[in-house]
């Protein structure tokens, strides 16, 4: 008597809807039949790499070693879903295999700083204080390199000695130049800060145009005003000025370099003037008292060393012959300390001293 044939049928559905569902029938299946054998039976002519195809049942993955018969999980007429893995290689959204999970975590963990808008940075230099970054408000000053400051903030920085190194050349009020900025009537920025303009041409003080400050009077005018109206006097207050009295505000790198060289030259001249003045004091003619043959003292001219002060006069060096040193020195100074009190006209002697 022939044994009864066992038939086990399952369905294989593909995740790709373009591939139709297949029905797989097994007759007298072997207990050693696994998912790996199922893969080979589905694609006998072109075997699919093991790592590129996997099966799931009710959303749960099945390993290649999972047996199909007998398996209570894979009942007859069960539907297995075949899923294809996309192999990376670049451009397809997959991984190349060179990256690790930590690479992606680190990439998103460190937030990249937002790039500053160059237009906003440029405008900020013209409407804000270079030190406090607060909106400009009167009184406003500039330094000799054309940087704008609120005077209150700059003075506070000098008093507290908190000026940054970049402004180390500002030592005091003499390094500040007070300027007059003309406000645009009724116009304010989004933060409530006032806006300024050229009083002659009406150009806005926003960095789109060149502006100069006249150090002799403090008025700020656009380069266009100086170009259109040729004058050696300020166009606002009519005070005379020279080209050296003009300082460009927020100039280019080359223009700031030229101002810096000019500042160093001024400092060098000032330092050389101080040295020559000190040398003049050292070579100053000094009177030296001396006596000769009991006559009146004469003046001797003694020049000091260039590298040091002049020789100090000592009475004993000019002492006449046969004179007592202590007595001779007492003529010029009080050579002995005593408890005697001196009046405004002469030294008093106690009674009986003679």
Secondary structure as the mmCIF struct_conf table of DSSP 4:
data_model
#
loop_
_struct_conf.conf_type_id
_struct_conf.id
_struct_conf.beg_label_comp_id
_struct_conf.beg_label_asym_id
_struct_conf.beg_label_seq_id
_struct_conf.end_label_comp_id
_struct_conf.end_label_asym_id
_struct_conf.end_label_seq_id
HELX_LH_PP_P HELX_LH_PP_P1 UNK A 2 UNK A 6
STRN STRN1 UNK A 7 UNK A 14
BEND BEND1 UNK A 15 UNK A 16
TURN_TY1_P TURN_TY1_P1 UNK A 17 UNK A 18
BEND BEND2 UNK A 19 UNK A 19
HELX_LH_PP_P HELX_LH_PP_P2 UNK A 20 UNK A 21
STRN STRN2 UNK A 22 UNK A 27
BEND BEND3 UNK A 28 UNK A 28
TURN_TY1_P TURN_TY1_P2 UNK A 31 UNK A 32
STRN STRN3 UNK A 34 UNK A 34
HELX_RH_AL_P HELX_RH_AL_P1 UNK A 35 UNK A 42
BEND BEND4 UNK A 44 UNK A 46
HELX_LH_PP_P HELX_LH_PP_P3 UNK A 47 UNK A 49
HELX_RH_3T_P HELX_RH_3T_P1 UNK A 50 UNK A 52
STRN STRN4 UNK A 53 UNK A 57
TURN_TY1_P TURN_TY1_P3 UNK A 58 UNK A 59
STRN STRN5 UNK A 60 UNK A 62
TURN_TY1_P TURN_TY1_P4 UNK A 64 UNK A 65
STRN STRN6 UNK A 67 UNK A 67
TURN_TY1_P TURN_TY1_P5 UNK A 69 UNK A 70
TURN_TY1_P TURN_TY1_P6 UNK A 72 UNK A 73
BEND BEND5 UNK A 74 UNK A 74
TURN_TY1_P TURN_TY1_P7 UNK A 76 UNK A 77
STRN STRN7 UNK A 79 UNK A 84
HELX_LH_PP_P HELX_LH_PP_P4 UNK A 85 UNK A 87
BEND BEND6 UNK A 89 UNK A 94
BEND BEND7 UNK A 97 UNK A 98
HELX_RH_AL_P HELX_RH_AL_P2 UNK A 101 UNK A 109
BEND BEND8 UNK A 110 UNK A 110
HELX_LH_PP_P HELX_LH_PP_P5 UNK A 111 UNK A 117
HELX_RH_AL_P HELX_RH_AL_P3 UNK A 118 UNK A 127
STRN STRN8 UNK A 128 UNK A 128
TURN_TY1_P TURN_TY1_P8 UNK A 130 UNK A 132
HELX_LH_PP_P HELX_LH_PP_P6 UNK A 134 UNK A 134
STRN STRN9 UNK A 135 UNK A 135
HELX_LH_PP_P HELX_LH_PP_P7 UNK A 136 UNK A 136
BEND BEND9 UNK A 138 UNK A 139
STRN STRN10 UNK A 140 UNK A 142
TURN_TY1_P TURN_TY1_P9 UNK A 144 UNK A 145
STRN STRN11 UNK A 148 UNK A 150
HELX_RH_AL_P HELX_RH_AL_P4 UNK A 151 UNK A 160
TURN_TY1_P TURN_TY1_P10 UNK A 161 UNK A 161
HELX_RH_3T_P HELX_RH_3T_P2 UNK A 165 UNK A 167
TURN_TY1_P TURN_TY1_P11 UNK A 168 UNK A 169
BEND BEND10 UNK A 172 UNK A 172
HELX_RH_3T_P HELX_RH_3T_P3 UNK A 173 UNK A 175
STRN STRN12 UNK A 177 UNK A 179
STRN STRN13 UNK A 180 UNK A 180
HELX_LH_PP_P HELX_LH_PP_P8 UNK A 181 UNK A 181
STRN STRN14 UNK A 182 UNK A 188
TURN_TY1_P TURN_TY1_P12 UNK A 190 UNK A 191
BEND BEND11 UNK A 192 UNK A 192
STRN STRN15 UNK A 194 UNK A 197
TURN_TY1_P TURN_TY1_P13 UNK A 199 UNK A 201
STRN STRN16 UNK A 204 UNK A 204
BEND BEND12 UNK A 205 UNK A 209
STRN STRN17 UNK A 211 UNK A 214
TURN_TY1_P TURN_TY1_P14 UNK A 215 UNK A 217
STRN STRN18 UNK A 219 UNK A 219
STRN STRN19 UNK A 220 UNK A 222
HELX_RH_AL_P HELX_RH_AL_P5 UNK A 223 UNK A 228
BEND BEND13 UNK A 229 UNK A 229
BEND BEND14 UNK A 232 UNK A 232
STRN STRN20 UNK A 233 UNK A 233
TURN_TY1_P TURN_TY1_P15 UNK A 235 UNK A 237
STRN STRN21 UNK A 240 UNK A 240
HELX_RH_3T_P HELX_RH_3T_P4 UNK A 243 UNK A 245
STRN STRN22 UNK A 246 UNK A 248
BEND BEND15 UNK A 249 UNK A 250
HELX_RH_AL_P HELX_RH_AL_P6 UNK A 253 UNK A 282
TURN_TY1_P TURN_TY1_P16 UNK A 283 UNK A 283
STRN STRN23 UNK A 286 UNK A 290
TURN_TY1_P TURN_TY1_P17 UNK A 293 UNK A 294
STRN STRN24 UNK A 298 UNK A 302
HELX_LH_PP_P HELX_LH_PP_P9 UNK A 303 UNK A 305
TURN_TY1_P TURN_TY1_P18 UNK A 306 UNK A 307
BEND BEND16 UNK A 308 UNK A 308
HELX_LH_PP_P HELX_LH_PP_P10 UNK A 309 UNK A 313
HELX_RH_3T_P HELX_RH_3T_P5 UNK A 315 UNK A 318
HELX_LH_PP_P HELX_LH_PP_P11 UNK A 319 UNK A 320
TURN_TY1_P TURN_TY1_P19 UNK A 321 UNK A 322
HELX_RH_AL_P HELX_RH_AL_P7 UNK A 325 UNK A 332
BEND BEND17 UNK A 333 UNK A 333
BEND BEND18 UNK A 336 UNK A 336
BEND BEND19 UNK A 339 UNK A 339
STRN STRN25 UNK A 342 UNK A 342
BEND BEND20 UNK A 344 UNK A 346
STRN STRN26 UNK A 347 UNK A 347
TURN_TY1_P TURN_TY1_P20 UNK A 351 UNK A 352
#
